[in-house]
Each structure stands twice: as C-alpha cells, then as structure tokens.
C-alpha cells in the first residue's frame, strides 16, 4: 500500500458554485479571471494533468493529458477555510458558522478583556494588513492587542512580537477559544503576530489557528487504523491537531512544497501527506492582487515536477482547493466556488474525466478507498486512479 499526497491550493477556485447567488458571488471565477489578467496562465505541468480540460482557462492547453480531472461543488454552508477542509474529511456543515460584520458583542469582549487583563483595539471586519496600518501605531503605544474579523467565521488577534510575545498571544487566543462557544462558536481563532515599524508592519510566520472541534473525521479514522497523517502548513491548526500524527508548520508556498518533498522522502507508505499552500489566499486573494495570484500559480507549476518525481510506484497525488478568493472582484473575502480536483499516479498514461462532483467529501471517500478502510461519506473517484 502506498501513500496519498493531497495538495490544497488555498482559494484557487474554478468558477462560481451552483448556489453562488446566495453568497453574492455569481460570476466569481478565481483561476479563470486570474488567467485573463495575465493574458494567459503558463502552467504546462498542471495542463498535462488535465487542468485545462476541467473548464476553459486562457493559456492552458487541453492536449496530451495524462491524469484524472474534474471539479467539486461545495455542500457545506459558508465559504471559509474551515468549511472546505472539514467537508474534505466528511463533516458537512449544514448551518453557517457565525460571522460578525458589526464586531463581537459585549458578552464576548468584556470577559475576554477581563481575562487577558488588557483592553483591545479594533473589533471590526478588516483586511489583516489594512488594520495594521490603521491601528498598529496605537497598539505600539498602548500594548492593547488588535481584534478583527472578516467575512469568514474568525476571531483574529494581532500583536507586535516586541509588545506581546508570541507565547502570550497564543495564551490570549486560547482564552478567546474558550469563550467562543455555543451560538458564538466561530470556526477559528487566529493568532496574527507581526513585526516592523509604523508604515512597515509585516505579519510573521508564527500564525496559529485555534479551531473549533467538529468531532470525528476521516483523519481520526485513519489514525485509528494506524495510518499516519502528516499535516503540512496550517493543516494541523485547521483540525485542532485531531487526527494529525505529525504537524509541520511552514513559511509560505515554497517552504510548504519543500516540507512535502522531505516528508515524501522520509516516510514509507502507507501514509496520508496533507499539505495546504496558503500564499494564494493570504498574499494575493485577500489583497485583490490577481497578477501576484497568477504568478504564484505559475510558481507552483514550476515545482510540480519535483512532486511528481518523488512519487513512489504505489502513490497517488491529488491537487485541489478549499474555496475561491477571486481577486478581480471588489470584495476581499472568499468567493463561493467549485474547486478543481486533479489526480495522478506514476506512469499514468490515460486521460480520465471525473466530471462535476456534488461534494468535496468525494476526496475523503477516495482516500478511504485507497487505504481500503470503511467510510460511508462521499463517493470515491478512485476507480479513475486504479492502475490498469
């Protein structure tokens, strides 16, 4: 039995979902619009695996394809990282997670400030970089941490590492997590440390997510079956460490790919190596930078051969995304989109159309099928990846 390597290209959606109107996202198409801004996307390796066969993407070839390809529509209510990743592993959220377009209420903020022994700044929706420009100087002067949220179900806490240490910030986030329960049970509490001086603040790689507990998942099922699950990037944080045998935090896409290659070199099968590459979302999607977004996709494509070459004979590689974040729209929030799904095994010579899947849970079903473990959520597409 080999290994499954799943790479999530965070926010690389491929066209609005059937229910996008309910989210105000009709017409969103992250990868399609990014390709147009670039005058064509140069991704020959993704093209060879079938990316251009999923839908028309400017610059992406549809010839000489050796891979399985399709798209998946979301079923969970919402368009957050939590929703997408939980649906992958068998948890479909039927009710949207709470969001706070007017900031968090007094019944949360007053006990939070009391327990951390400080007042806070902000408490309104904002981009993580904009709010540092707006409140960073006041934070330096007062020592009060900055609270903000977004269109997602998140409580974010930012602090300069020279003002509030990273360990202190994590402790404050743990306090927030303990308060945000019941009707206020947000998907994630996120620590956002930063450094720098006024006008030149920069968030650091010491981010940490404190996720809501959604109960058993495919990940916990795999580890119960003694199949190691290696979480790379923010995977360990997204799942609150549950079902993760080893978590490896990273500093951007290149480091995420490097850590994935290292894991593939070190770990003999069976194992599930689960990587999230966040730069598409964090650096470009939320900042409405389609040019940077497109260049990041092309940069991933240039490194894709390294992943393909590191595959062992019995491995499969899956590439997907968790939602959209169309940088060409006025909004800086995520967009309700279908996501691509690409599959490949070493030496694959066929072109396999997996069609449009009705749920992201089909990824989890496929992984369970590969490892021959019982799992009843989603429909496996492993038949398209079985060697002839």
N, C-alpha and C positions, 0 to 999 in steps of 0.2 A: 504494500500500500504506500502510495506516495504522499505528496503534500499539496495543499491548496494555497495559492498565494492570491489574495484579494487586494487590489489597489483601488482605493476610493479617491477619485479626483474631486476633491471637495468643491461642490457648487457647479460642476460642469454639466448643467442641464442641456437637453437636446430638443426642446420645444414644449410649449405650454401643455399642461395636463388637461384631460377632459373637463375637469371641474375648475379650471383656472379662473373662470368668471367670478366665482365665489370669493376669490382672493384678490381680485383686481389685476390679474396677471395675464389676461388674454393677449396673445401676440408675443409674449416673452419667449426667447429662444437664445439661451446664453451662447452656445457654441456657434450657432448659425450667424448671429449678429456680430460676434467677435470676428468670425472669418471674413465677413463683409468689410469691417473696419480695416482689417489687414490687407484687403484686396486679394484674399485667398489665404487659406491656412496651409502651411507646409508641414505636413505630418505623414511622411511616406510610410513609416512603420505602423502607425495606427491604421492608416489606409489599407495596408497589406493584411491587417487582421479583420477588416470589414467596417471600419467607422463610416466610410462614405456610402456604404450600402444601407445603413440604417435610415438615413434621410439625406437629402441633397445638402452638401456643405461646400461652399465655394473653395476651390483649390484642392479638394480631397478626391483622389482617384477612386474609381469603383472597379478597376480591373486587377487581375492577378491576385485575388483574395484567397488566403488560406487561414480561415478562422471561423468562429461562430459569432454571430452578431444579432442584435435586436435592441429593443428598448423596454423599459418597465414604467408603468404608471403607478403613482403613489396611492395608497388607500388610507393611510393614517391622516387624521385631521391635523392640519398645520403644515408648515414648510421649513421646519427647523432641522438642524443637525441631529438633534435627539430623535425626532420623528423618523427621519430617514434611516438612521443607523439601527434604531430599535426594530423597525419593520424588516430590515435585513435578517434579523435573528429571531423573528417570529412573534414580535409584540406589535400589534396594530392598535394605535391609539384612536379610539372611536370618538372621544371628546377632545377638543383642542386644549392644549396646555394653557394656563393663564398667562396673559400678557398685560403690560401696564403702560398704555400710551400716555397716562397722566402721572406716572411715577408710582412708587409704592406707598400704600396707605400708612396712616399713623400707627395702626395696630402692629405693623411690621417695623417701621423705622424707630419708633420710640423705644421698644425693648432692645432693638439692635444697638442703638447708640448707648443705651444704659449698660449693656453687657460688654461692649468694647471700650467703654469709658471715654468716648470721644463723640463729638458731633460729626456730621457728614456734610459733604458738599454735593450739589447736583440733584440727583434723584429725578431724572427725566430721560426720555429717549434721546440717544445721540450716537453718532459715529465715535468709535474709540479714539480716533486721532483728533477729531474736532473738539471733543470735550477736554482733551489735554490742553489744547490751545486756549479754551475758554476758562478753565478752572485750575490749570497746572500751577500758575504762579500763586494763586490763593492757597492751594494745597501746600506749597512750599512754606508759605508764611504762617499757616495755622496748624499744620500737621493733621488736618482732617482728611480722611480718605474720601475718594470721589465715587459716588454711587450712580450708575446709569443702567439703562436697559436699551432695548431695540424693538423691532417688530417681532423678534423671537421671544420665547419664554425663558428669559435670562435675567439674573441679578448679577451685575458686573461691578467689581470693586477694584478701583485703580489706586495705586500709591507709588510714589517715588521710592526706589530701593534705599536711598540715603535717609529718607524720612521715616518710613515704616519698613522694617526688614521683611524679606520675603517670607520668613517663617511666621512673623506676626501677621502678615497679610493672609496667609493660609489659615491661621487660627481664627481671624475675623470672618473668613469665608465659611469656616466650619460652624461658627455661631449663626451666620445667616442661613445656612443649610438647615440647622436645627429648628429655626423659626419658620421657614418657608415650607409649611406642611398643610394638609387639608386643602381648602379652596385656594391657598396660595402656594401650592406645591409646584413651583416652576421646574422646568426641565433641568436647568443647570444654574449653579452659582459659579462665577468665573473670576478667579484672581487675575488681575491685569497689572503686573509690576512694570514700571517704566524707569528710565534714567534720562540724563541730559539736563539742559538748561532751558530757560524760558525762550520759546520760539524754536527750540531744537530738541524737543522731547522725543523719545523713541521707546516703544514697548519692547520688553526683553523676552527672551525665550523661556522665562520662568513662569509663564502662564500655567495655571492649573484649573481644571474643571471639577466641580463637586456635583455629581449627577444624582438625580432622583432615582430611587430604587424601584424598578418596574417588575421585580420578581425574576423567576427562572427564564432563561433564554436558550437558544441553541448553543451559545458559548458555554454556559454552565452544564448543559447536557454533554457537550464534547469533553469537557474536562472531567466530568463524572465517568466518562468512558475511557479515561486515561489518554486522551488525545490532546497534546499540548496546544495551547492557543497563545500565540505571540502577538501582542498588540503594539504597533509601532506608530509614533506620532501621538495624537490625542485619543487614541482608541481606549487606552486604559481609563482615562478620565471620563470619556463618554459613558462607559459602562460601570463607572464607580468601582473598577477593579474586579467586578464579579465575572467569573468565567475566564479571567485572564491569567494564564500561567506565568507570563513574564511581560512586563510593560517596559517599553523603551521610548522615552520622550525624545523629540527631535527639534532641530533648529532650522525649519524650512524644508522645502521640497527636496533639494539636493541631499541634505542630511537624511531625510526620510528614505530616499532611494538607496543611499549608502548603507543605512542600517538594515534595510530589507535585503540587500545583497549579502551583507555579513551574516544575517540570520539564515539565508538560503545556503551559505557556505558552511555554517556551523551545525545546522540541525538536519539530522537524517530523519526521513519520514517514519511514521505518519505525523503530520503536524499541520496546523492552520496558521499561516502567517498573514496577519490582517493589518494593512497599512492605510493610514489617512494622510494625504498630501494636502495641506491646508492653505498654501500660498495663494492658490487661485481665488479662494474665498476671501481670506483675510487681507491680502495685499492689494487685490485688484477688483474683485466683485463689489465689496462694500465701499470701495473708493471710486466706483464708476470709472475705471481705467481699462477700457477694452483693449487698448494696444498692449498694455502690460499683461493683461489676461491672456491674450493670444500668444504673446512671446513665451509665457510660462507653459502653455500647452505645447508649443513647439520645442521648448527646452526638455519637457518630459519625453517627447517623442524621440529626441536625440539620444536619450539614455535608455529608452525601451529595449534596444538590442542587448544591453547588459543583463537585463532581467531575463530575456528570452534565452540567452546563452547559459545562464546559471540554472535553468530548469533541469531537473533530473528526469529520466525517461518516464516515470510514472506520475509526474506532477501535472497539475493544470494551473493556468494563470487566468484570473478573472479581473477585468477592469470595469469600473462603474463609477457612479456618483450618487450623492445623497439628496440633492435638490438642485435648483438653479440659483443663480445670482446674476441676472442679466445686467451687465454694466452699462448698457446703452439706454436704459430706461431712467426716468427721473428719480425713482426710488433707489435707495442704497440697501434695501432689505433683500432677503432671499426672494426668489420667484418660484411659483408653483409650476413645476415642470416634470415631464418624463425624464428619465435618465438613460444613458446608453448602457448596454451590457455587452461586453466582448469576452469571448472565451477562446483559449488556445491550449493545445498540448504539444510537446516536442515532436516535430516531424509531421504535424498535421498538414494534409495536402488538399483537404476538401473545403468548400465554402458552404457554411450552414446558416440558414436564415431561421433564427429563433422567434421571429415575429414580435408583436407587442404583447408583453406580459402584463397581467392585470394587477400585479402587486410586486413590490420589492422583495417580498418574502420568498419569491422563487429562488433568489440567491441562496438563502438559508437551506431551502429544500434540496437544492443541487449539492451543496456542501455536505449535507447529511447523507445524501445518496452516494456521493463519492466515498465517504468513510464507512458506508454500509451500517449506519445507525438509524434506528427508528425515529421518524419525525413526521408529523402529520400536517404541518402548516406550510402552505405554498405548494407549487407544482414544480418539480425538478425539471431542468432542461439538460440534465447530464447525458441524456441519450444523444445529444448533438456533440458531446465531447468524449464519447467512448471510442477507443481506437478500433479501427476495422481489423 
